Amino acid sequence: MNLQKKWLFILFGIVVVGSIFAEKIVKFYFDWIWFANHQIDSVFWTIILSQWGFGLATGLFFFIFTCFPLKRIFDRSSHMPVVLSDTVRRELPLLDFISVNLKHLMFFGPLALAVMTGLIVGQKWELLQLYSNAVPFGSEDPIFGNDYSFYLFTLPLLNLGKSILWEILVILGIGTGLIFFLKQFVYLGPSGIVMQREARRPLSFLAFYFLVLMAMEFHLQRFGLLVGENGVVTGIGFADYYGQLPILHTMSILSLIGAGLSFFIATGRGLKKVALALTGIGVIYFAGSFYPKILQNFVVNPNELIKETPFIEHTISGSLLAYGLNNTESKKLTGAESLNAKSIKANSLTIENIRLWDQEPLLDTLGQLQEIRTYYQFNSVDHDRYTIDGKYRQTLLSPRELKSENLPNRTWINEHLTFTHGYGVSLSPVNQITPQGLPVLLIKDIPPRSSVDLKVGQPEIYFGELSNDHVFVNTGTKEFDYPEGEKNVYKNYEGSGGFPVESLIRKALLAARFKTLKILFS
């Protein structure tokens, strides 16, 4: 009987967990099917393994470095009872609950936060992949001498790691504070704050941890200046270089000295020295924060061009390098050359393709002339180049997409089985207009008609900018292709995208994925 109860309990647990994560499991399955059908499942598994691996590793790291130190502190204080008056217990029931369940909270609190942290960090898997696959750019910044790839691939991951370490410190501080407060290791006496001997070492180590993190914070802030918008241009300016950087460097060194002091006196009675060191660092940082502003107002602003010129040159050279313009050839254009028929003829291809039409007014015009039905929409206009009638032409191209929200009869069958795709394109040269001021359409109408030697071979548009919903093709329902007068033309899907439904099980899973039984019974 006990064995039966055990298996029933396990089965119940599986059902509960399955019901909670069922939607995510089904979504995961169809994402995998989609990627595998397009033979890029390696991309899918890279994303999944990066998410789970990064999230699990971070969550485990977070749990180990919060739960175990707190458990150690709690165990060492187990001989001390929780000291909380009946009045406090009545007036502050939350504090009473914490005091009663303090031991369990030191385990389940870090565990819950570790799970949350792992889930959040797992969504930042791109940072890990960017760092893991980073390659040097081959060029170094002029301030720190780091390869430029450091700022794109390494620094974001370091900042994320720093944030996690700060979170761990906060949890350790809160947990330690609760233990010491409830067990009266630290309390307010007649002569001030009284601290038991057992509390000095943990608090010294917390101070050590805090100061090491502060040193890391100041050190990374130096690199952040290089990509920050702090002055005339993006990056480090005069006040940053001669004011902010020395302050941050000094604060980083002072924080490490304070951390060393905290570590060496952890077993002694010098906690007041740690507090004084922390206070001193805070005062120096506060006073030092005014120095860059003084430099900016009294040194830079009166001579801004002279002072900022070297740093502006750094920004310009970096921008040229980023856009691949650092090896260009410069020529002076005097404007002395005269325009003649020979130069026009030599550059006829360029002149014939000078753009007159802008995308936005053309998009509005196409909507009035060529959408033809309310459920069609031109969503964007793109540039392209084709050889038309033997000439290389710059053109403006816009696909006629299906917008299911504009269907006159929005039923499930219409949106997912019948109206499955857009149809055709509009193509016009960039520099021609009709006598009425309208664009010259080289390809237009439904079905597409071309006035040049450029033809549309397959006008159906299943994957477009407006195609954000699922459709089922090659079913028992006819698929609308395009309107022809009062009649409609139908055609089945001929592409290879998507994935086959195949079995009843997959049908049922699709019904669960999109939350409709119509998939199962239609």
C-alpha positions as CSV (number, residue, x, y, z in Angstrom):
1,M,0.0,0.0,0.0
2,N,2.8,2.4,0.8
3,L,4.5,1.5,-2.5
4,Q,1.2,2.4,-4.3
5,K,1.0,5.7,-2.5
6,K,4.6,6.4,-3.4
7,W,3.9,5.8,-7.1
8,L,0.7,7.8,-7.0
9,F,2.5,10.7,-5.4
10,I,5.3,10.5,-8.1
11,L,2.6,10.3,-10.8
12,F,0.8,13.3,-9.3
13,G,4.0,15.2,-9.3
14,I,4.7,14.4,-12.9
15,V,1.2,15.6,-13.9
16,V,1.6,18.8,-12.0
17,V,5.0,19.6,-13.4
18,G,3.9,18.6,-16.9
19,S,0.8,20.8,-16.7
20,I,2.9,23.8,-15.6
21,F,5.5,23.3,-18.4
22,A,3.3,21.7,-21.0
23,E,3.0,24.9,-23.1
24,K,6.8,25.4,-23.1
25,I,7.4,21.8,-24.0
26,V,5.0,21.9,-27.0
27,K,6.5,25.2,-28.2
28,F,10.0,23.7,-27.8
29,Y,9.0,20.7,-29.9
30,F,7.7,22.7,-32.8
31,D,10.6,25.1,-32.7
32,W,12.8,22.1,-33.0
33,I,10.7,20.6,-35.9
34,W,10.8,24.0,-37.7
35,F,14.6,24.3,-37.5
36,A,15.2,20.7,-38.3
37,N,12.9,20.8,-41.4
38,H,15.1,23.7,-42.7
39,Q,18.3,21.8,-41.9
40,I,19.5,24.4,-39.4
41,D,18.8,22.4,-36.2
42,S,22.4,23.0,-35.2
43,V,21.4,26.6,-34.7
44,F,18.5,25.6,-32.6
45,W,20.5,23.3,-30.3
46,T,23.3,25.9,-30.0
47,I,20.7,28.4,-28.7
48,I,19.0,25.9,-26.3
49,L,22.2,24.5,-24.9
50,S,23.6,27.9,-24.4
51,Q,20.5,29.1,-22.6
52,W,20.3,26.1,-20.3
53,G,24.0,25.7,-19.8
54,F,24.6,29.4,-19.1
55,G,21.5,29.5,-16.9
56,L,22.2,26.3,-14.9
57,A,25.8,27.3,-14.4
58,T,24.9,30.7,-13.2
59,G,22.1,29.4,-11.0
60,L,24.3,26.8,-9.4
61,F,27.1,29.3,-8.8
62,F,24.6,31.7,-7.2
63,F,23.1,29.0,-5.0
64,I,26.5,27.7,-3.8
65,F,27.9,31.1,-2.9
66,T,24.7,32.2,-1.1
67,C,23.3,29.1,0.6
68,F,26.5,27.6,1.9
69,P,27.9,30.7,3.5
70,L,24.6,31.5,5.1
71,K,24.2,27.9,6.3
72,R,27.7,28.0,7.8
73,I,26.9,31.3,9.6
74,F,23.5,29.9,10.9
75,D,25.1,26.6,12.1
76,R,27.8,28.5,14.0
77,S,25.0,30.4,15.7
78,S,22.8,27.4,16.4
79,H,23.7,27.6,20.1
80,M,22.0,31.0,20.3
81,P,18.2,31.2,20.4
82,V,16.2,33.7,18.5
83,V,15.5,36.7,20.7
84,L,12.2,38.3,19.8
85,S,9.7,39.7,22.2
86,D,6.0,38.7,22.2
87,T,5.1,42.3,21.4
88,V,7.2,42.3,18.3
89,R,5.9,38.9,17.3
90,R,2.3,40.2,17.5
91,E,2.9,43.6,15.8
92,L,5.2,42.3,13.1
93,P,3.9,38.9,12.0
94,L,6.3,38.8,9.0
95,L,9.3,39.1,11.3
96,D,7.8,36.4,13.5
97,F,7.4,34.1,10.5
98,I,11.0,34.8,9.5
99,S,12.3,34.0,13.0
100,V,10.4,30.7,13.2
101,N,11.5,29.6,9.7
102,L,14.9,31.1,9.7
103,K,16.8,27.9,9.0
104,H,14.5,27.0,6.1
105,L,14.7,30.5,4.6
106,M,18.5,30.3,4.5
107,F,18.1,27.4,2.1
108,F,14.9,28.0,0.1
109,G,15.5,31.8,-0.2
110,P,18.8,31.4,-2.1
111,L,17.4,28.4,-4.0
112,A,14.4,30.4,-5.3
113,L,16.6,33.4,-6.2
114,A,19.2,31.1,-7.9
115,V,16.4,29.7,-10.1
116,M,15.2,33.2,-11.0
117,T,18.7,34.4,-11.7
118,G,19.5,31.3,-13.8
119,L,16.3,31.9,-15.9
120,I,17.1,35.6,-16.4
121,V,20.8,35.0,-17.3
122,G,19.9,32.1,-19.6
123,Q,18.0,34.7,-21.8
124,K,21.4,36.5,-22.2
125,W,23.0,33.5,-23.9
126,E,24.1,35.7,-26.8
127,L,26.7,37.3,-24.6
128,L,28.3,34.0,-23.9
129,Q,28.3,33.0,-27.5
130,L,29.7,36.3,-28.6
131,Y,32.5,36.0,-26.1
132,S,33.2,32.3,-26.9
133,N,33.4,33.0,-30.7
134,A,35.1,36.4,-30.5
135,V,38.1,37.1,-32.7
136,P,40.5,40.1,-32.5
137,F,39.8,43.0,-34.7
138,G,43.5,43.6,-35.1
139,S,43.2,47.3,-34.0
140,E,43.6,48.7,-30.5
141,D,42.0,51.7,-28.8
142,P,44.3,54.6,-28.2
143,I,43.5,55.0,-24.5
144,F,43.8,51.6,-22.9
145,G,45.5,49.6,-25.8
146,N,42.7,47.0,-25.8
147,D,41.7,45.3,-29.0
148,Y,38.3,46.8,-30.1
149,S,36.7,43.3,-29.8
150,F,37.1,43.6,-26.0
151,Y,34.4,46.3,-25.9
152,L,31.9,44.3,-28.0
153,F,32.4,40.8,-26.8
154,T,34.2,40.7,-23.4
155,L,33.1,43.9,-21.5
156,P,29.3,43.1,-21.7
157,L,29.9,39.6,-20.2
158,L,32.1,41.1,-17.5
159,N,29.4,43.6,-16.6
160,L,26.9,40.8,-16.4
161,G,29.2,38.8,-14.1
162,K,29.7,41.9,-12.0
163,S,25.9,42.3,-11.6
164,I,25.5,38.7,-10.5
165,L,28.3,39.2,-7.9
166,W,26.6,42.3,-6.5
167,E,23.3,40.3,-6.2
168,I,25.1,37.6,-4.3
169,L,26.6,40.2,-1.9
170,V,23.1,41.7,-1.3
171,I,21.6,38.3,-0.5
172,L,24.6,37.5,1.8
173,G,24.2,40.8,3.5
174,I,20.5,40.5,4.1
175,G,20.8,36.9,5.3
176,T,23.7,37.6,7.6
177,G,21.9,40.7,8.9
178,L,18.8,38.7,9.7
179,I,20.7,36.0,11.6
180,F,22.8,38.5,13.6
181,F,19.7,40.6,14.4
182,L,17.4,37.8,15.4
183,K,20.0,36.1,17.5
184,Q,21.3,39.3,19.0
185,F,24.9,39.0,17.7
186,V,24.5,42.7,16.8
187,Y,22.2,44.9,18.9
188,L,21.8,48.5,20.1
189,G,23.0,48.9,23.6
190,P,23.1,51.9,26.0
191,S,26.5,52.9,24.7
192,G,25.9,52.3,21.0
193,I,26.1,49.3,18.7
194,V,27.2,46.1,20.5
195,M,28.8,43.3,18.4
196,Q,29.5,39.8,19.6
197,R,32.9,38.3,18.8
198,E,31.3,35.7,16.5
199,A,29.9,38.4,14.2
200,R,33.3,40.1,13.5
201,R,34.7,37.5,11.1
202,P,31.6,37.2,8.8
203,L,31.2,41.0,8.7
204,S,34.9,41.4,7.9
205,F,34.6,39.0,5.0
206,L,31.5,40.8,3.8
207,A,33.4,44.0,3.9
208,F,36.3,42.3,2.0
209,Y,33.8,41.0,-0.6
210,F,32.2,44.5,-0.9
211,L,35.6,46.2,-1.4
212,V,36.8,43.7,-4.0
213,L,33.5,44.3,-5.9
214,M,34.0,48.0,-5.6
215,A,37.5,47.7,-7.1
216,M,36.0,45.7,-10.0
217,E,33.3,48.3,-10.4
218,F,35.7,51.2,-10.6
219,H,38.0,49.2,-12.9
220,L,35.2,48.4,-15.4
221,Q,33.8,51.9,-15.3
222,R,37.1,53.0,-16.8
223,F,36.4,51.0,-20.0
224,G,32.8,52.2,-19.9
225,L,34.0,55.7,-20.4
226,L,35.3,54.7,-23.9
227,V,31.8,53.9,-25.1
228,G,29.9,56.5,-23.1
229,E,28.4,59.8,-24.3
230,N,30.0,62.1,-21.7
231,G,30.9,65.2,-23.6
232,V,31.2,66.7,-27.1
233,V,31.7,63.4,-28.8
234,T,31.1,59.7,-27.9
235,G,34.0,58.3,-25.9
236,I,36.6,59.8,-23.5
237,G,37.1,63.5,-23.5
238,F,39.7,65.8,-21.8
239,A,37.9,65.9,-18.5
240,D,37.4,62.1,-18.5
241,Y,41.0,61.4,-19.4
242,Y,42.7,63.8,-16.9
243,G,40.0,63.8,-14.3
244,Q,37.7,60.7,-14.3
245,L,40.2,58.1,-15.2
246,P,42.8,58.9,-12.5
247,I,39.9,59.1,-9.9
248,L,38.6,55.6,-10.9
249,H,42.1,54.2,-11.0
250,T,42.8,55.5,-7.5
251,M,39.5,54.3,-6.1
252,S,40.1,50.9,-7.5
253,I,43.5,50.7,-5.8
254,L,42.2,52.1,-2.5
255,S,39.3,49.5,-2.6
256,L,41.8,46.7,-3.0
257,I,43.9,48.0,-0.1
258,G,40.7,48.2,2.0
259,A,39.8,44.7,0.9
260,G,43.3,43.4,2.0
261,L,42.9,45.2,5.3
262,S,39.5,43.6,5.9
263,F,40.9,40.1,5.1
264,F,43.9,40.4,7.4
265,I,41.9,41.7,10.4
266,A,39.0,39.2,10.0
267,T,40.3,37.2,12.9
268,G,41.2,40.2,15.0
269,R,39.4,43.1,16.7
270,G,39.9,45.7,14.0
271,L,36.4,45.9,12.5
272,K,36.4,49.6,13.3
273,K,39.4,50.0,11.1
274,V,37.4,48.4,8.2
275,A,34.5,50.8,8.9
276,L,37.0,53.7,8.9
277,A,38.5,52.5,5.6
278,L,35.0,52.2,4.0
279,T,34.2,55.7,5.2
280,G,37.5,57.1,3.9
281,I,37.0,55.5,0.5
282,G,33.5,57.0,0.3
283,V,34.7,60.5,1.3
284,I,37.6,60.3,-1.3
285,Y,35.2,59.2,-4.0
286,F,32.6,61.9,-3.2
287,A,35.3,64.6,-3.2
288,G,37.0,63.2,-6.3
289,S,33.7,63.2,-8.2
290,F,33.9,67.0,-8.3
291,Y,37.3,67.1,-9.9
292,P,36.2,66.2,-13.5
293,K,33.5,68.8,-13.3
294,I,36.0,71.4,-12.2
295,L,38.3,70.5,-15.1
296,Q,35.4,70.7,-17.5
297,N,34.1,74.1,-16.4
298,F,37.4,75.9,-15.7
299,V,39.9,74.2,-18.1
300,V,38.0,72.6,-21.0
301,N,35.1,75.0,-21.6
302,P,37.2,78.1,-22.1
303,N,39.5,76.3,-24.5
304,E,37.2,73.5,-25.7
305,L,38.5,73.1,-29.3
306,I,42.1,73.0,-28.3
307,K,41.5,70.6,-25.3
308,E,39.1,68.3,-27.1
309,T,40.8,68.1,-30.5
310,P,43.0,65.0,-29.7
311,F,40.0,63.1,-28.4
312,I,37.8,64.1,-31.3
313,E,40.5,62.8,-33.6
314,H,40.4,59.5,-31.7
315,T,36.6,59.3,-32.3
316,I,36.9,60.1,-36.0
317,S,39.7,57.6,-36.6
318,G,37.7,54.9,-34.7
319,S,34.5,55.7,-36.8
320,L,36.5,55.5,-40.0
321,L,37.9,52.2,-39.0
322,A,34.5,50.8,-38.0
323,Y,33.0,51.7,-41.4
324,G,36.1,50.5,-43.3
325,L,36.9,54.0,-44.5
326,N,40.4,54.1,-43.0
327,N,42.2,53.2,-46.3
328,T,40.4,55.5,-48.6
329,E,42.1,57.8,-51.1
330,S,41.4,61.6,-50.7
331,K,41.2,63.9,-53.6
332,K,40.6,67.6,-53.6
333,L,37.6,68.7,-55.7
334,T,38.2,72.3,-56.8
335,G,35.1,72.6,-59.0
336,A,37.2,74.0,-61.8
337,E,36.2,71.2,-64.2
338,S,33.4,72.1,-66.6
339,L,30.5,69.8,-67.4
340,N,30.3,68.9,-71.0
341,A,28.6,66.4,-73.3
342,K,31.6,64.0,-73.1
343,S,31.5,63.7,-69.3
344,I,27.7,63.3,-69.3
345,K,28.0,60.5,-71.9
346,A,30.8,58.8,-69.9
347,N,28.6,58.8,-66.8
348,S,25.2,58.1,-68.5
349,L,24.5,55.0,-66.4
350,T,24.8,57.0,-63.2
351,I,22.8,59.9,-64.5
352,E,20.0,57.7,-65.8
353,N,19.6,56.1,-62.4
354,I,19.5,59.2,-60.2
355,R,16.6,58.6,-57.8
356,L,13.7,60.9,-57.8
357,W,11.1,58.9,-56.0
358,D,11.1,58.7,-52.2
359,Q,9.9,55.5,-50.5
360,E,7.2,56.9,-48.3
361,P,5.1,58.9,-51.0
362,L,5.6,55.9,-53.4
363,L,4.3,53.5,-50.7
364,D,1.2,55.7,-50.3
365,T,0.7,55.9,-54.0
366,L,1.0,52.2,-54.5
367,G,-1.6,51.6,-51.7
368,Q,-4.1,53.7,-53.7
369,L,-3.3,52.3,-57.2
370,Q,-2.3,48.7,-56.7
371,E,-3.6,47.1,-53.5
372,I,-6.8,46.3,-55.4
373,R,-8.4,44.5,-52.4
374,T,-8.7,45.6,-48.8
375,Y,-6.8,42.5,-47.5
376,Y,-3.7,43.3,-49.5
377,Q,-1.1,45.8,-48.3
378,F,2.2,47.2,-49.5
379,N,4.2,47.2,-46.3
380,S,7.6,48.6,-47.6
381,V,9.5,49.7,-50.6
382,D,13.0,48.4,-51.3
383,H,15.7,49.3,-53.7
384,D,16.9,46.7,-56.2
385,R,18.8,46.7,-59.5
386,Y,18.0,44.7,-62.6
387,T,19.1,44.6,-66.2
388,I,15.9,45.7,-68.0
389,D,15.7,45.7,-71.8
390,G,19.5,45.5,-71.9
391,K,20.1,48.4,-69.5
392,Y,21.1,48.3,-65.9
393,R,18.4,50.0,-63.9
394,Q,17.8,51.0,-60.3
395,T,14.3,50.2,-59.3
396,L,11.8,50.4,-56.4
397,L,10.2,47.1,-55.5
398,S,7.3,46.5,-53.2
399,P,5.6,43.1,-52.5
400,R,1.8,42.9,-52.2
401,E,1.4,41.1,-49.0
402,L,-1.7,39.6,-47.3
403,K,-3.0,41.3,-44.2
404,S,-5.4,38.9,-42.6
405,E,-6.7,41.5,-40.1
406,N,-8.4,43.3,-43.1
407,L,-10.3,40.2,-44.4
408,P,-14.0,41.1,-44.7
409,N,-15.0,37.8,-43.0
410,R,-12.5,36.9,-40.3
411,T,-13.2,33.2,-39.6
412,W,-10.6,30.7,-38.5
413,I,-10.8,28.8,-41.9
414,N,-10.4,32.0,-43.8
415,E,-7.4,33.2,-41.8
416,H,-5.5,29.9,-41.6
417,L,-6.7,27.6,-44.4
418,T,-8.0,29.8,-47.3
419,F,-6.2,33.1,-47.4
420,T,-2.6,31.9,-46.9
421,H,-0.5,34.2,-49.0
422,G,0.1,37.5,-50.7
423,Y,0.4,37.9,-54.4
424,G,2.6,39.8,-56.8
425,V,4.8,42.8,-56.7
426,S,5.0,46.4,-58.0
427,L,8.2,47.4,-59.8
428,S,9.0,50.9,-60.9
429,P,12.1,52.8,-62.0
430,V,13.5,55.3,-59.5
431,N,13.4,58.3,-61.8
432,Q,10.3,58.1,-64.1
433,I,6.8,59.6,-63.7
434,T,3.7,59.6,-65.9
435,P,2.2,62.9,-67.2
436,Q,-0.2,62.7,-64.2
437,G,2.8,62.7,-61.8
438,L,2.3,59.0,-60.9
439,P,5.1,56.3,-60.9
440,V,5.8,54.4,-64.1
441,L,4.9,50.8,-63.2
442,L,7.0,48.2,-65.0
443,I,5.3,45.3,-63.2
444,K,1.8,45.8,-61.9
445,D,-1.8,44.4,-61.4
446,I,-3.1,41.0,-60.5
447,P,-2.0,38.6,-62.0
448,P,1.3,40.5,-62.5
449,R,1.7,42.2,-65.9
450,S,5.1,43.3,-67.1
451,S,5.8,45.9,-69.7
452,V,9.5,44.9,-69.9
453,D,11.5,41.7,-70.3
454,L,11.4,41.0,-66.6
455,K,8.8,38.5,-65.5
456,V,7.5,37.2,-62.2
457,G,7.8,33.4,-62.2
458,Q,6.1,32.6,-58.8
459,P,4.1,35.5,-57.5
460,E,2.8,33.8,-54.3
461,I,4.2,35.4,-51.1
462,Y,4.0,33.0,-48.1
463,F,6.9,34.5,-46.1
464,G,6.9,38.3,-45.8
465,E,7.0,41.2,-43.4
466,L,3.3,40.9,-42.5
467,S,3.3,37.0,-42.4
468,N,3.4,36.7,-38.6
469,D,0.8,34.0,-38.1
470,H,0.6,30.3,-39.0
471,V,-1.3,28.9,-42.0
472,F,-2.0,25.3,-43.1
473,V,-1.5,24.5,-46.8
474,N,-2.3,21.7,-49.1
475,T,-5.3,20.8,-47.0
476,G,-8.8,19.8,-48.1
477,T,-9.7,23.5,-48.3
478,K,-9.0,25.4,-51.5
479,E,-6.3,28.1,-51.0
480,F,-7.2,31.5,-52.4
481,D,-4.6,32.6,-55.0
482,Y,-5.9,35.9,-56.4
483,P,-9.2,37.6,-57.5
484,E,-10.1,37.6,-61.2
485,G,-13.2,39.8,-61.7
486,E,-16.1,38.3,-59.8
487,K,-14.4,35.0,-59.5
488,N,-11.5,33.7,-57.4
489,V,-8.5,31.6,-58.6
490,Y,-7.2,28.9,-56.3
491,K,-3.9,27.2,-56.1
492,N,-2.0,24.9,-53.7
493,Y,1.3,25.6,-52.0
494,E,4.3,24.6,-54.2
495,G,7.1,25.6,-51.9
496,S,9.3,23.6,-49.5
497,G,9.1,25.8,-46.4
498,G,7.2,24.9,-43.2
499,F,6.9,21.3,-41.9
500,P,4.4,18.5,-42.5
501,V,1.6,17.8,-40.0
502,E,1.6,14.1,-40.8
503,S,0.2,12.4,-37.8
504,L,-2.8,12.7,-35.4
505,I,-0.4,13.2,-32.5
506,R,1.2,16.2,-34.2
507,K,-2.2,17.5,-35.0
508,A,-3.1,17.3,-31.3
509,L,0.1,19.0,-30.3
510,L,-0.6,21.8,-32.8
511,A,-4.0,22.2,-31.3
512,A,-2.4,22.6,-27.9
513,R,0.3,24.9,-29.3
514,F,-2.3,27.3,-30.8
515,K,-5.0,26.7,-28.2
516,T,-7.8,25.7,-30.6
517,L,-9.5,22.3,-31.2
518,K,-10.3,23.4,-34.8
519,I,-6.9,22.1,-35.9
520,L,-7.8,18.7,-34.5
521,F,-11.3,18.5,-35.9
522,S,-11.3,20.6,-39.0
